Every structure is written in C-alpha cells, then in structure tokens.
Amino acid sequence: MGVIRKTKAVEVLLDEFNASAVAISAKKLIEQLGTKFNKTTIYRVLDKLEDDGILHSFLGKEGHKWYAKCNGCTASEHSDLHPHFQCLSCGKVDCLSVSVALPKLPNRKIEFSQLLIQGKCEECLV
C-alpha cells in the first residue's frame, strides 16, 4: 500500500510516534485524536505506516493492538524481531532490545512472531 502523500492525518500520527519513546495503543490514539480524525482514518494511516516499514504492531494485554516505531525496516521487509514488555501496574509498553532466536521448524516458514513479556517496569518496582 504505502504512504504516497503526507496528509494531515499522516503528519499528526507520525508526530505522536516521534514524540514517544514507548509503544502507543490504537485505542489511546483514537481517544487522543478522535476529535481530529475518525477511527477509520486513524486505522487506515496506521496500516499504511506499517506497510511502509515505519511502524510495527503487536498485540498487548487484553488483545489491544499496539504500535511502535520500526528500526531499519522497509516496505518489503520488517526486521523487528524483538520482544515487547508491558507493565501490569502502569500499562507502559516498550520494545526490548534483546535477541530472540526462533526455532527452525521443518517444513514451515515463519513470517511473523510475537513475544509479549508482562511484569512491573523499573518505575513501578519502587
């Protein structure tokens, strides 16, 4: 699909991710931006940004979809194979920069994998 033009919705959503060091849920984006753009526009732009290799998505607690900035991905290949951590106290979700080795499965090709680790973040441990 791909982002062909920088619409106002694309600019606003990119600004949200550029201002955040952590992942953002689609639900939160809709709550924050629902007065500027309708839900369909927000999801459409998120899908386009993911298709372009700018964002990656994963499922968090309660099945909510989360998005975070990609690092080194392209429209043809996502290389964001890393776990995500969700704090059960404050709800913060972030990407973990640790390696994860996927098993080699005979007669199968892994195209997508998710690993969500839940617990308490550094701020909530205190």
C-alpha positions, 0 to 999 in steps of 0.5 A, a space after each residue: 500500500 504505502 504512504 504516497 502523500 503526507 496528509 494531515 492525518 499522516 503528519 499528526 500520527 507520525 508526530 505522536 510516534 516521534 514524540 514517544 519513546 514507548 509503544 502507543 495503543 490504537 485505542 489511546 490514539 483514537 481517544 487522543 485524536 478522535 476529535 481530529 480524525 475518525 477511527 477509520 482514518 486513524 486505522 487506515 494511516 496506521 496500516 499504511 505506516 506499517 506497510 511502509 516499514 515505519 511502524 510495527 504492531 503487536 498485540 498487548 494485554 487484553 488483545 489491544 493492538 499496539 504500535 511502535 516505531 520500526 528500526 531499519 525496516 522497509 516496505 518489503 521487509 520488517 526486521 523487528 524481531 524483538 520482544 515487547 514488555 508491558 507493565 501490569 501496574 502502569 500499562 507502559 509498553 516498550 520494545 526490548 532490545 534483546 535477541 530472540 532466536 526462533 526455532 527452525 521448524 521443518 517444513 514451515 516458514 515463519 513470517 511473523 512472531 510475537 513475544 509479549 513479556 508482562 511484569 512491573 517496569 523499573 518505575 513501578 518496582 519502587 
